[in-house]
Amino acid sequence: WSFADILTAFRGMSESKPSWVDVVIVLEDVEAIRTTFLRKGQNPAAMRKIAQNVGQVKQTARLIKEMAAGYGINIVMVKPLGGLAKSAKKNADLFKRLTGWEGRSNEDTRDAAMLALHYIRMESKKHG
């Protein structure tokens, strides 16, 4: 979604309460991503570009979180995943095996799905 699409959706959720009261937005906590440092043998220009991209992602996540809070929408920050969940982002076949998903997907949709599933699993463990 574009940033404008997210804002429109949040406005709609806010205006249609109480139907959205139980909705939880799960957002990757990109603040947990470590700072990018220049490493020996790496191209400095490429590393600067990576650092710039990470900064843009972090700022967008902050704005989304702030907007959700402003509209009274429940938002949960989840640290970037590791292990099989992280591997499933890059590997469509692994993602299909883990989730049973049969449709098309890309890295972003797989990552979003794995974050949501992680949140659901954590909540189910809390509540028995």
C-alpha positions in Angstrom: 0.0 0.0 0.0 1.1 3.6 -0.5 1.3 5.8 2.5 -1.9 7.6 1.4 -3.7 4.2 1.2 -2.6 3.4 4.8 -3.8 6.8 6.0 -7.2 6.3 4.2 -7.5 2.8 5.7 -6.8 4.1 9.2 -9.3 6.9 8.8 -11.9 4.4 7.7 -11.1 2.1 10.6 -11.4 5.0 13.0 -14.7 6.2 11.6 -16.3 2.7 11.6 -15.7 1.8 15.2 -16.7 -0.3 17.0 -16.4 -2.8 14.1 -12.6 -2.3 14.1 -12.1 -2.4 17.9 -10.6 -5.9 17.9 -8.3 -5.2 14.9 -4.6 -5.4 15.6 -2.1 -4.0 13.1 1.2 -5.9 13.3 4.2 -3.9 12.2 7.8 -5.0 12.0 9.8 -3.2 14.6 12.5 -1.9 12.3 14.0 0.1 15.2 15.5 -3.3 16.3 17.5 -3.4 13.1 21.1 -2.7 13.9 22.9 0.3 12.4 24.7 -0.4 9.1 28.5 0.0 9.3 31.0 0.0 6.6 32.8 -3.3 6.6 36.2 -4.1 5.1 35.9 -5.0 1.5 32.4 -3.6 1.0 31.6 -0.8 -1.5 31.2 2.4 0.6 28.6 3.8 -1.9 26.5 0.6 -1.7 26.7 0.7 2.1 25.6 4.4 2.2 22.6 3.5 0.0 21.7 0.6 2.4 21.9 2.9 5.4 19.7 5.5 3.6 17.1 2.9 2.8 17.1 1.6 6.3 16.6 5.1 7.6 13.7 5.7 5.2 12.0 2.4 6.4 12.5 3.4 10.0 10.9 6.8 9.5 7.9 5.4 7.6 7.4 2.8 10.4 7.5 5.6 13.0 4.9 7.6 11.1 2.6 4.5 10.6 2.8 3.8 14.3 2.1 7.4 15.2 -0.9 7.6 12.8 -2.4 4.3 14.2 -2.1 5.6 17.8 -3.7 8.9 16.7 -6.7 7.1 15.3 -6.9 4.8 18.3 -5.9 1.7 16.3 -4.2 -1.1 18.2 -0.7 -1.6 16.8 1.8 -4.2 17.9 5.5 -4.0 17.1 7.2 -7.3 16.3 11.0 -7.7 16.1 12.3 -8.8 12.7 12.0 -12.6 12.6 14.8 -15.1 12.3 15.1 -18.8 11.6 12.5 -20.5 9.3 10.3 -17.5 9.4 13.1 -15.3 8.0 14.0 -18.0 5.4 10.3 -18.2 4.3 10.5 -14.5 3.2 13.0 -15.4 0.5 11.8 -18.9 -0.3 8.3 -19.2 -1.7 8.3 -23.0 -1.5 9.2 -23.0 2.2 6.6 -20.3 2.8 4.0 -22.6 1.1 5.1 -25.6 3.2 4.9 -23.6 6.5 1.6 -21.9 5.8 -0.3 -24.0 3.3 -0.6 -20.9 1.1 -1.3 -21.8 -2.5 -1.6 -18.4 -4.1 1.1 -16.1 -5.5 3.3 -14.2 -3.1 6.3 -12.0 -3.1 8.9 -11.3 -0.4 6.9 -8.4 1.2 3.7 -10.4 1.4 5.5 -13.5 2.8 7.2 -11.3 5.4 3.9 -9.7 6.4 2.2 -13.1 6.7 5.0 -14.5 8.8 4.9 -11.5 11.1 1.1 -11.9 11.5 1.4 -15.6 12.1 4.2 -15.0 14.7 1.9 -12.5 16.5 -1.0 -15.0 16.5 1.2 -17.8 17.9 2.5 -15.5 20.6 -1.0 -14.4 21.6 -2.3 -18.0 21.6 0.6 -19.0 24.0 -0.3 -16.1 26.3 -4.0 -17.2 26.5 -3.5 -20.9 26.6 
